[in-house]
Amino acid sequence: MANETFQTIQYLKENYVARVNLNRPEIHNAFNDTMLTELMQVFGEIKHDDSVRVVVLTGNGKSFCAGADLNWMKKMVNYSYEQNIADANRVSDCMYLLYSLQKPTIARVNGAAIGGGMGLLAACDIAIAQENAVLSLSEVKIGLVPACISPYVLKRAGENKCRELFLTGERLAAQRGLEAGLINQVVPMAGLDEAVDHRIKQLLSNGPMAMAACKELLEKVPAMSLEQARPYTAHVIAAMRVGDEGQEGMNAFLKKRRPAWRVEG
């Protein structure tokens, strides 16, 4: 799969890291139905690939992702409601597949992230942006709404900030994105790869099953009552303690040695 030729993306895999590059730089990596299909194909492959422990999503060229392709949008103008439902479901499915991957995901935000590009960013676990990147939920400017991406942006920034950003469609500098909770770290462009590599090293030093369990906790616990969360979380930690990875990690810690699953950079 990593060597397969795609029309709109590049997929590279090396040293436990999968790198997914949006590859339409001439139109700022705007996505269309082909890109969404190819992203879902790759995310589906990564989901079942035990040799991948970290995923990095970025854009080739000067932009991360400028949202929907204008030519694709021109076709949508004449779509029926049923055709629009099918297209919207494809966007929703792609975002959820990225969000629900049981491997840590990093958005390497090398430039503008607009509209649906903000959805891809928000669906990742960690977003690192270069300082000149521009962020915007601009759908209202053309009479639309950030519907399919809203669950992930809301999880990142919260309702209070999203009320402002959804309704105004204003453009934010990367630093304001950091203050809003949309971005985890802002660095100069020259330091972007170094910052991403540092996070990769952090993640590769952790138990892969433990990180998968963390992501499951983050997805499920917020929707639970305290009465539901008590037995569920007790089961999770008990299962981890008796599992192979937990046993290896605890024994390595107690014996002051490196656990077998740790990758040294």
C-alpha positions as CSV (number, residue, x, y, z in Angstrom):
1,M,0.0,0.0,0.0
2,A,2.8,2.5,0.9
3,N,4.3,2.1,-2.5
4,E,1.0,2.4,-4.4
5,T,0.5,5.4,-6.7
6,F,-2.4,7.7,-5.8
7,Q,-3.9,10.6,-7.7
8,T,-4.3,13.0,-4.8
9,I,-2.1,11.9,-1.9
10,Q,1.2,10.3,-1.1
11,Y,1.7,7.5,1.5
12,L,5.1,6.8,2.9
13,K,5.9,4.3,5.7
14,E,9.2,4.0,7.5
15,N,10.4,3.2,11.0
16,Y,6.9,2.7,12.5
17,V,5.7,6.0,11.1
18,A,3.1,6.4,8.4
19,R,3.2,9.8,6.6
20,V,0.1,10.8,4.6
21,N,0.7,13.8,2.4
22,L,-2.1,15.6,0.7
23,N,-0.7,16.1,-2.8
24,R,-2.6,18.7,-4.8
25,P,-0.2,21.7,-4.1
26,E,-1.3,23.6,-7.2
27,I,-4.7,24.1,-5.6
28,H,-3.6,24.2,-2.0
29,N,-4.5,20.6,-1.3
30,A,-8.2,21.2,-1.7
31,F,-10.0,17.9,-1.4
32,N,-12.5,16.3,-3.7
33,D,-14.3,12.9,-3.8
34,T,-11.2,11.2,-5.1
35,M,-9.0,12.5,-2.3
36,L,-11.6,11.5,0.3
37,T,-11.7,8.0,-1.1
38,E,-7.9,7.7,-1.2
39,L,-7.6,9.0,2.4
40,M,-10.2,6.4,3.6
41,Q,-8.3,3.7,1.8
42,V,-5.0,4.6,3.4
43,F,-6.6,5.2,6.9
44,G,-8.3,1.8,6.6
45,E,-4.9,0.2,5.8
46,I,-3.2,1.9,8.7
47,K,-5.9,0.8,11.1
48,H,-4.9,-2.8,10.6
49,D,-1.2,-2.4,10.1
50,D,0.7,-3.3,13.3
51,S,3.9,-2.0,11.8
52,V,2.5,1.6,12.0
53,R,2.6,3.2,15.5
54,V,2.4,6.9,14.6
55,V,0.6,8.7,11.8
56,V,1.7,12.2,10.4
57,L,-0.8,14.0,8.2
58,T,0.4,17.1,6.2
59,G,0.1,18.9,2.9
60,N,2.7,19.2,0.1
61,G,3.5,22.7,-1.0
62,K,2.6,25.9,0.9
63,S,-0.7,24.8,2.4
64,F,-2.1,22.1,4.7
65,C,-5.6,21.9,3.1
66,A,-7.7,24.7,1.7
67,G,-11.0,22.8,2.1
68,A,-13.2,21.6,-0.7
69,D,-12.1,21.8,-4.3
70,L,-14.0,24.5,-6.3
71,N,-14.5,22.2,-9.3
72,W,-16.1,19.7,-6.9
73,M,-18.3,22.4,-5.4
74,K,-19.4,23.5,-8.9
75,K,-20.8,20.0,-9.4
76,M,-22.5,20.1,-6.0
77,V,-24.6,23.1,-7.0
78,N,-26.6,20.8,-9.3
79,Y,-26.7,17.8,-6.9
80,S,-30.0,16.5,-5.6
81,Y,-30.5,16.2,-1.8
82,E,-29.7,12.5,-2.1
83,Q,-26.5,13.1,-3.9
84,N,-25.5,15.7,-1.3
85,I,-26.2,13.2,1.4
86,A,-23.9,10.7,-0.2
87,D,-21.1,13.3,-0.5
88,A,-21.6,14.6,3.0
89,N,-21.4,11.0,4.4
90,R,-18.1,10.5,2.6
91,V,-16.7,13.6,4.4
92,S,-18.1,12.4,7.7
93,D,-16.7,8.8,7.2
94,C,-13.3,10.1,6.4
95,M,-13.1,12.4,9.4
96,Y,-14.3,9.7,11.7
97,L,-11.9,7.1,10.3
98,L,-9.0,9.5,11.1
99,Y,-10.3,10.5,14.5
100,S,-10.9,6.9,15.6
101,L,-7.6,5.4,14.5
102,Q,-6.1,3.6,17.5
103,K,-2.7,5.0,16.7
104,P,-1.6,8.6,17.7
105,T,-2.0,11.1,14.8
106,I,-0.1,14.3,14.3
107,A,-1.2,17.1,12.0
108,R,1.9,18.8,10.5
109,V,0.2,22.1,9.6
110,N,2.6,23.6,7.1
111,G,0.3,26.3,5.9
112,A,-3.3,27.3,5.5
113,A,-6.0,25.0,7.0
114,I,-9.4,26.2,5.8
115,G,-12.9,24.7,6.1
116,G,-12.6,21.0,5.7
117,G,-8.9,21.3,6.3
118,M,-9.7,22.4,9.8
119,G,-11.7,19.1,10.2
120,L,-8.6,17.0,9.2
121,L,-6.5,19.0,11.7
122,A,-9.1,18.7,14.5
123,A,-9.5,15.0,13.9
124,C,-5.8,14.4,14.7
125,D,-4.6,14.0,18.3
126,I,-1.8,16.6,18.1
127,A,-1.6,19.6,15.8
128,I,1.7,21.4,15.3
129,A,1.6,24.5,13.1
130,Q,4.2,26.7,11.5
131,E,3.8,30.3,12.8
132,N,2.6,31.8,9.5
133,A,-0.2,29.2,9.1
134,V,-3.7,30.6,8.7
135,L,-6.8,28.8,10.1
136,S,-10.5,29.4,9.3
137,L,-13.9,27.9,9.5
138,S,-15.0,29.9,6.5
139,E,-18.1,28.0,5.4
140,V,-20.6,30.8,6.4
141,K,-18.9,33.1,3.9
142,I,-20.5,31.1,1.1
143,G,-23.8,30.4,2.9
144,L,-22.8,26.9,4.2
145,V,-21.9,25.5,7.6
146,P,-19.0,23.3,9.0
147,A,-21.4,20.5,9.6
148,C,-19.5,17.2,9.1
149,I,-16.3,18.6,10.7
150,S,-18.1,20.2,13.7
151,P,-17.9,17.2,16.1
152,Y,-14.1,17.3,15.9
153,V,-13.6,21.1,16.0
154,L,-16.0,21.2,19.0
155,K,-14.0,18.5,20.8
156,R,-10.9,20.6,20.2
157,A,-12.0,24.1,21.0
158,G,-15.2,23.8,22.9
159,E,-18.6,25.3,22.3
160,N,-17.8,28.8,23.5
161,K,-14.9,29.4,21.1
162,C,-16.7,27.5,18.2
163,R,-19.7,29.9,18.5
164,E,-17.4,32.7,17.6
165,L,-15.4,30.9,14.9
166,F,-18.4,29.1,13.2
167,L,-20.5,32.3,13.1
168,T,-17.8,34.8,12.0
169,G,-15.8,32.6,9.7
170,E,-12.8,34.8,10.6
171,R,-9.2,33.9,9.8
172,L,-6.9,33.2,12.7
173,A,-3.1,33.4,12.8
174,A,-1.5,30.2,14.2
175,Q,-0.9,31.9,17.5
176,R,-4.5,32.7,18.0
177,G,-5.3,29.1,17.0
178,L,-3.1,28.0,19.8
179,E,-4.9,30.3,22.2
180,A,-8.2,28.9,21.0
181,G,-7.2,25.3,21.6
182,L,-7.2,24.4,17.9
183,I,-3.4,24.0,17.8
184,N,-1.1,22.3,20.3
185,Q,2.2,23.9,19.3
186,V,3.3,26.8,17.1
187,V,6.9,26.9,15.7
188,P,8.8,28.7,13.0
189,M,8.6,26.9,9.6
190,A,12.3,26.0,9.8
191,G,11.6,24.2,13.1
192,L,8.4,22.4,12.0
193,D,10.0,19.0,11.1
194,E,12.1,19.1,14.3
195,A,9.0,19.7,16.4
196,V,7.1,16.8,14.6
197,D,10.1,14.5,15.0
198,H,10.3,15.3,18.7
199,R,6.7,14.3,19.1
200,I,7.2,11.1,17.1
201,K,10.1,10.1,19.4
202,Q,7.9,10.8,22.5
203,L,5.1,8.6,21.1
204,L,7.4,5.7,20.0
205,S,8.7,5.4,23.5
206,N,5.2,4.6,24.7
207,G,3.3,1.3,24.7
208,P,1.3,1.1,21.5
209,M,-1.6,-0.8,23.1
210,A,-1.6,1.7,26.0
211,M,-1.9,4.6,23.6
212,A,-4.7,2.8,21.8
213,A,-6.5,2.3,25.1
214,C,-5.9,6.0,25.9
215,K,-7.7,7.0,22.7
216,E,-10.6,4.7,23.5
217,L,-10.9,6.3,27.0
218,L,-10.9,9.7,25.4
219,E,-13.7,8.7,23.0
220,K,-15.9,6.8,25.4
221,V,-15.6,8.3,28.9
222,P,-16.9,11.8,28.2
223,A,-20.3,10.3,27.1
224,M,-20.6,8.2,30.3
225,S,-22.1,9.0,33.7
226,L,-19.9,8.5,36.7
227,E,-21.8,5.3,37.5
228,Q,-21.0,3.9,34.1
229,A,-17.4,5.2,34.1
230,R,-16.4,3.5,37.4
231,P,-16.7,-0.1,36.3
232,Y,-15.6,0.6,32.7
233,T,-12.3,2.3,33.7
234,A,-11.6,-0.3,36.4
235,H,-11.9,-3.0,33.7
236,V,-9.6,-1.1,31.4
237,I,-6.8,-0.7,33.9
238,A,-7.1,-4.3,35.1
239,A,-7.0,-5.7,31.6
240,M,-3.9,-3.5,30.8
241,R,-2.1,-4.7,34.0
242,V,-2.5,-8.4,33.2
243,G,-1.8,-8.0,29.5
244,D,1.5,-8.6,27.8
245,E,2.3,-5.0,27.2
246,G,1.5,-3.9,30.8
247,Q,3.4,-6.8,32.3
248,E,6.4,-5.9,30.1
249,G,6.2,-2.2,31.0
250,M,5.9,-2.7,34.7
251,N,8.7,-5.3,34.9
252,A,11.0,-3.1,32.8
253,F,10.3,-0.1,35.1
254,L,10.9,-2.1,38.3
255,K,14.1,-3.7,36.9
256,K,15.3,-0.4,35.4
257,R,15.6,-1.6,31.9
258,R,14.1,-0.5,28.6
259,P,10.7,-2.1,27.7
260,A,10.8,-4.3,24.6
261,W,8.4,-2.2,22.7
262,R,10.3,1.1,23.1
263,V,11.8,2.5,19.9
264,E,14.9,4.7,20.5
265,G,15.3,7.6,18.0
